């Protein structure tokens, strides 16, 4: 299997496997073995924040499931989907909790009032993990997001029927991306949450598709050519083929002593670890630094 001058079977993916092994080893030493800091001799992984190999182990995702799991058996699937969308719209547990506390998750006048109150008192509303833009609008972000949540709540039954009928992560992401303030990135985050919710839905393409982000594209370019921006592949499908090839190689490349209790690697892990590998190599090669330093909290 090849494209251009690149033979997938001959790919040198050592930086990707190193990052995945060492990052998960850090998680294991900390949360399974209970070892004290530092959990690695790698100065880059010790100093800067990198996401876990498995997104389900990250603090905000754990917080989401803590809030969704208790009502899983008593909530309609489309209502659970809406609650996940609402949580990920801000991706900050305190914001979601404030809306729940004030009974403002489905009352959109009240939602706007709660968010305005948080703004006036300079409380954090949106995540710092990724940028949620105003999509070119000059209206306040909280107003745009409130309107978007109202539209998704209104259409939640129709959205869920479409997601069930499609049955794929790709299709579900594209369905959610049709709505304001969603886009492919946030839509994909929601779909990943749906995929890991108990007794909710099974998708057909967890091992064949992931939403290709710019960070993963940079990571692939780096591994192929040593540079971040050469666009070594001219077609998006070829980037996806690269990720599928890496997924096939992963079982032999990952340390079984480190990953022995982990869920199977899927395309999600390959895609976002390519992004994190690019961030890691950026520091190692003196080309820049991640935005966040590690300060000993849950990461």
C-alpha positions in Angstrom: 0.0 0.0 0.0 1.7 3.2 -1.1 1.1 6.8 -2.1 3.7 8.8 -4.0 7.2 8.0 -2.7 5.9 6.8 0.7 5.5 3.1 1.4 3.2 2.7 4.5 4.9 -0.6 5.4 8.2 1.2 5.7 7.1 4.1 7.8 9.3 5.1 10.7 6.9 5.8 13.5 9.3 5.6 16.5 8.4 9.1 17.8 4.7 8.3 17.8 5.2 5.0 19.6 7.6 6.6 22.0 5.1 9.3 22.9 2.2 6.8 23.3 4.3 4.4 25.5 5.8 7.1 27.7 2.6 9.1 28.1 0.5 6.1 29.1 3.4 4.9 31.4 3.1 8.2 33.2 -0.7 7.7 33.7 -0.1 4.1 34.9 2.6 5.1 37.4 0.5 7.8 38.8 -3.0 6.4 38.9 -2.5 2.6 39.0 0.8 2.2 40.9 0.3 5.4 43.0 3.9 6.5 42.6 4.8 10.1 43.6 5.8 12.8 41.1 7.8 12.8 38.8 6.5 9.8 36.9 9.0 10.1 34.0 12.6 11.0 33.3 11.6 12.8 30.1 12.0 16.5 30.8 9.5 17.5 28.1 6.7 15.3 29.4 7.5 16.3 32.9 7.3 20.0 32.2 4.5 20.4 29.7 0.9 19.3 29.6 0.0 16.6 27.1 -3.3 14.7 26.8 -3.6 11.1 27.8 -3.3 8.5 25.1 -6.9 7.6 25.9 -9.2 10.6 25.9 -11.5 8.8 28.3 -8.8 9.2 31.0 -8.6 13.0 30.8 -10.1 15.0 33.7 -12.9 16.8 31.8 -14.0 13.6 30.0 -14.1 11.8 33.4 -16.2 14.7 34.8 -18.6 14.4 31.9 -19.2 10.7 32.4 -19.6 11.2 36.2 -22.5 13.6 35.4 -24.1 11.4 32.6 -23.8 7.9 34.1 -26.2 8.3 37.0 -29.1 9.2 34.6 -28.2 6.8 31.8 -31.1 4.3 32.6 -33.8 7.0 33.1 -33.0 9.4 30.3 -34.1 9.2 26.7 -31.1 8.8 24.3 -31.8 12.0 22.5 -32.0 13.9 25.9 -28.7 12.3 26.9 -27.2 13.4 23.6 -28.4 17.0 24.2 -26.8 17.0 27.7 -23.5 15.9 26.3 -23.7 18.6 23.6 -24.4 21.2 26.3 -21.5 20.0 28.4 -19.0 20.0 25.4 -20.3 23.4 24.2 -18.4 25.0 27.1 -16.2 22.0 28.0 -15.9 23.4 31.5 -17.6 21.3 34.2 -18.2 24.3 36.5 -20.3 26.0 33.8 -22.4 22.9 33.2 -22.9 22.5 36.9 -24.0 26.1 37.3 -26.6 25.7 34.6 -27.9 22.5 36.2 -28.0 24.2 39.6 -30.1 27.1 38.3 -32.4 24.8 36.2 -31.1 26.5 33.1 -30.2 23.6 30.9 -33.4 23.8 28.9 -34.7 27.3 29.7 -32.7 29.4 27.4 -33.7 32.8 28.8 -32.4 31.6 32.1 -29.3 30.0 30.5 -28.4 33.4 29.0 -29.0 35.1 32.4 -26.7 32.6 34.2 -24.0 33.0 31.6 -24.2 36.8 31.8 -24.0 36.7 35.5 -20.8 34.6 35.3 -19.4 37.0 32.8 -20.0 40.0 35.1 -18.3 38.3 38.0 -15.4 37.2 35.7 -15.9 33.5 36.2 -14.5 31.1 33.6 -17.1 29.9 31.2 -15.3 28.2 28.3 -12.6 25.7 28.2 -8.9 26.6 27.9 -8.1 23.4 26.1 -9.3 24.5 22.7 -10.6 27.7 21.1 -14.4 28.1 20.6 -14.8 30.9 18.1 -17.6 33.4 17.4 -17.7 32.0 13.8 -17.1 35.5 12.5 -20.1 37.0 14.3 -19.7 40.2 16.4 -22.4 39.0 18.9 -21.2 37.9 22.3 -20.1 34.2 22.4 -22.5 33.3 25.2 -25.4 34.6 23.2 -24.4 32.6 20.1 -23.9 29.5 22.2 -27.2 29.9 23.9 -29.0 30.2 20.6 -27.1 27.1 19.3 -28.1 25.1 22.3 -31.7 26.1 21.8 -31.6 24.9 18.2 -30.1 21.6 19.1 -32.5 21.1 21.9 -35.4 21.8 19.6 -34.2 19.3 17.0 -32.7 16.7 19.4 -35.2 13.9 18.5 -34.6 14.5 14.7 -30.8 14.7 15.2 -30.8 11.4 17.2 -32.9 9.6 14.6 -30.4 10.7 11.9 -27.4 9.6 14.0 -29.0 6.2 14.6 -29.9 5.7 11.0 -26.4 6.6 9.8 -24.6 4.5 12.4 -21.1 5.9 11.8 -19.0 8.3 13.7 -18.2 10.2 10.5 -21.9 10.6 9.7 -22.9 11.6 13.2 -20.1 14.2 13.4 -21.3 15.7 10.1 -24.9 15.8 11.3 -23.9 17.7 14.5 -21.6 20.0 12.5 -24.6 21.4 10.6 -25.6 23.3 13.7 -24.2 26.7 14.7 -21.1 26.8 17.0 -20.5 23.1 16.5 -18.3 22.4 13.5 -16.5 19.2 12.9 -14.2 19.5 15.9 -16.8 19.9 18.6 -19.2 17.6 16.8 -16.5 14.9 16.9 -15.9 15.4 20.6 -19.6 14.9 21.2 -19.7 11.8 19.0 -16.7 10.3 20.9 -18.6 10.8 24.1 -21.7 9.1 22.7 -19.5 6.2 21.6 -18.3 5.7 25.2 -21.7 6.2 27.0 -23.1 3.1 28.5 -25.8 1.2 26.5 -26.3 4.1 24.1 -25.0 3.5 20.6 -22.4 1.5 18.6 -20.7 3.0 15.6 -19.4 1.1 12.6 -16.2 3.0 11.9 -14.3 3.3 15.2 -11.3 1.5 13.7 -11.5 3.1 10.2 -12.2 6.8 10.7 -11.3 9.8 12.9 -11.8 13.5 12.3 -8.5 14.6 10.9 -7.4 17.8 12.6 -4.6 20.2 11.7 -2.4 18.9 14.5 -2.6 15.3 13.3 -1.8 16.5 9.8 1.3 18.3 11.0 2.3 15.1 13.0 2.0 13.0 9.9 4.0 15.5 7.8 6.7 15.5 10.4 6.9 11.7 10.6 7.1 11.4 6.8 9.4 14.3 5.9 10.8 15.7 9.2 8.9 19.0 8.7 5.5 20.2 9.9 4.2 21.9 6.8 5.3 20.3 3.6 1.8 18.8 2.8 3.4 15.6 1.8 0.0 14.2 0.8 -2.3 16.1 -1.5 -5.4 14.2 -0.6 -7.2 14.1 2.7 -8.0 10.4 2.2 -4.2 9.7 2.1 -3.8 11.1 5.6 -6.6 8.8 6.7 -4.9 5.9 5.1 -1.7 6.8 7.0 -3.7 6.6 10.3 -5.2 3.3 9.3 -1.8 1.9 8.6 -0.5 3.2 12.0 -3.4 1.6 13.7 -2.6 -1.8 12.2 1.1 -1.4 13.4 0.1 -0.3 16.9 -0.3 -3.7 18.6 3.3 -4.7 17.8 4.7 -1.3 18.6 3.1 -0.5 22.0 4.5 -1.9 25.2 2.2 -4.6 26.4 3.2 -4.1 30.0 2.1 -0.5 29.8 -1.1 -1.1 27.8 -2.2 -4.4 29.4 -5.3 -2.9 31.1 -6.2 -0.4 28.4 -9.1 -0.6 26.0 -8.1 -1.4 22.4 -6.4 1.3 20.4 -8.8 2.9 17.9 -8.5 5.6 15.2 -9.3 8.2 17.8 -6.1 7.5 19.8 -3.9 7.4 16.6 -5.3 10.8 15.4 -4.9 12.8 18.6 -1.5 11.1 19.5 -0.2 12.3 16.2 -1.2 15.8 17.2 0.5 15.4 20.6 3.6 13.9 19.0 3.9 17.0 16.9 3.7 19.1 20.0 6.3 17.0 21.7 8.7 17.2 18.7 8.1 21.0 18.5 9.7 21.3 22.0 12.4 18.7 21.3 13.5 20.5 18.1 13.4 24.0 19.6 10.5 25.1 17.4 8.1 26.3 20.1 6.3 25.2 23.3 2.8 24.0 24.2 0.5 26.6 25.8 0.2 24.9 29.1 2.9 23.8 31.6 2.2 20.8 33.9 1.7 21.9 37.5 0.9 18.6 39.1 -2.9 18.6 38.7 -4.9 15.9 36.9 -4.1 15.9 33.3 
